Structures are given as structure tokens and as C-alpha cells.
Amino acid sequence: MVGIARYTSHRQDKGYGYAENNHPVVAQEPEDLPRGAELRWHPLRQEWNIYAAHRQNRTFKPSAANNPLAPSLPGRPVTEIPVESFELAVFDNRFTSLHFEANAVSDVADVKIRPAKGQCEVVVYGTEPDGDLNTIGQDRRRLLIAAWIDRYEALFDAGCEFVLPFENRGEDVGVTLHHPHGQIYGFDHLPPAQARAEQAFAGGYSLAESLQNLDPRLSVTEADALMAYCPPYARFPYETWIASRIARPGPWAMTETELDAFASLLGEMTRRYDAFFEQTTPYMLALHAAPRGREHFEFSAKFYPLLRGPRRLKYLASVEQHTGIFTVDVLPETAADTLRAVL
């Protein structure tokens, strides 16, 4: 994108903006990030899970005066972002689950354990303490996508196998910091869900082709080659995906027009959710892009709302948790029709 500048302060925080208007301030050197997280192998589920005991003490619903994602202002305590002016910032998560120098490994009989290698970052959407992907506007969304693309490149170069930008929204999802932000996890291995998807793409499945033949009842809205739709196999009520009719491994492979469309649809789906549910919709949004070097993987961004209707939470209870089989209360065709009708 033309006009985007980036700065790096002495704390290795990364700022992104349309102009050179970011002003570093004197900041205290941070404490060493915890490096004690580990992965333990689940022999029955055939998966690695993260154990990071230090996260039990992470920041929990601070007051506005103690907002760690606010800019650092002269005469006030330094926050996580040691600048007093920024448009969008990325920094290492102080309560990280993954670290490239992870070193502590427990000794538990008959359990496979290894260090939790990788990277966890926080992405702050701006200095304002309130807002969302809709209200921050198209320019800021484009800036966010530019930052995501930059972090994909940097984390792949650093050795990550899979990179997951995501946003948890709302206290019902577990959000404890209300300042608009997302996160990025860089894994040193391919998580099970993405490994299964990669196998499907390698075996010949095409998401782009499926969209070209999509039942029109499942479409919510579209822009350029991209579409927001309810997949016919959705696991959450009102789950929507954003994907392209042209196979793309990730946003780094999109044209400028496609990136504009992607940014627009991120805001549009957030707006539609809030209008339909009549509240700030709690959701889990994540970008599913190609793992490192697997360009046959096809990109999608997925919204998982935690509501099954206005003021009605969707609980992931015993059946879902113990079997992995979801019970969905709303047919995807009905969900799409409902969201499509939102003005």
C-alpha cells in the first residue's frame, strides 16, 4: 500500500502508519519475557497443547487509567507501547504462550514434552480506547492488513511454520482488555485443524471452486472477487467466512483491489453482527492462511460468533467438548438469509 511507513523503537515494538507521525518516548526496559512455556503431547487426541503457568497472572480488566494498550504520555507511567502517538502498533505479548527461546521443560513420566517455541504478539488498532473493525474505518483496516502481511513475512523468516492473526471480541469470549486489539501467534508446527485443511488442499479440494458453485442462499455480501458467506458445514450459528473466488494462499498474494475488498468485508460483517444481535457481538475471528511454503493452501478469514440469537449465548458444552462434534441450532442458509437482510 502506498504511503505506509513503519518505525521500530528500542523495545522492538513495531508501529505502522500512513505518515511519519510516530514519536518514541523514553521507556523503561521491559522485564524479560517468560520463556517457560512447554508443549505436551496428548496421545489420544494426537496433538500438542501449550502449558504456560505464568499466564495465570496476566492483566485482568484494568481500569481506564491503567490501560496497558494506551499510548505512553509524558508525565504518566509507561504502558506496553512506549510512544505517545501511533496509528497501529505491534509488540511482543508480555504473557506469551510461545517464545523462540523457550527453555523450561518439565520432567513427567511417560509424557512427551518439548519447549513451546514460537512467537506471540499483540496488535493494537489505534490510540482510541473504544472501537471495532467496523468503526475504525477502511483506512485503518487496510493498515491492519498491511501489518498482518508484514508479520507473516517476518515470522515465516524467523522459522514459524504457521502464523495465526486473530481477534477475540467481548467478555463472553474471555477478553480482559477492552482497548481494540488483536493478536498474532506464530507456531513452530502445524496445528491439527490447519494440518487437516492442508491435506484437503493438497488432495485437490478447492475453496475457490466451491465458491464459484456456492448455493446463492449462503451468500451474505461480496466485494470484488471476495465473498462473505455462511459455509454449508458451519459449526457455529451465524458463522461466516470471507474467502475469494480466486485461489489465494494469503493476503500477501492479493491485489490492491482484493485487499480493499477484504478490508471492507471485515468491517461489514462486524457491523451486520452487531445490528442483528443488538449488542457488541462476542466472536472469535482468525485468518487461515497458508503455512510456510505451502502455496496450494487457500486463504479464508473465519468469524465464529458466540451467540445463537439476540441475547442468547451459544455454549460449547459436553457433546462439543468431548467429541468435537458440534450441534448447530441455526441452518447456515437461514443464518445467511438473516445476515443478508441486515441493513
Secondary structure, 3 states (H helix, E strand, C coil): CCCCEEEECCCCCEEEECCCCCCECCCCCCCCCCCCCEEEEECCCCEEEEECHHHHHCCCCCCHHHCCCCECCCCCCCCCECECCCCEEEEECCCCCCCCCCCCCCCCCCCCEEECCEEEEEEECCCCCCCCCCCCHHHHHHHHHHHHHHHHHHHHHCCCCEEEEEEEECHHHCCCCCCCEEEEEEECCCCHHHHHHHHHHHCCCCHHHHHHCCCHHHEEEEECCEEEECCCCCCCCCCEEEEECCCCCCHHHCCHHHHHHHHHHHHHHHHHHHHHHCCCCCEEEEEECCCCCCCCCCCEEEEEECEEECCEECCCCHHHHHHCCCCCCCCHHHHHHHHHCCC
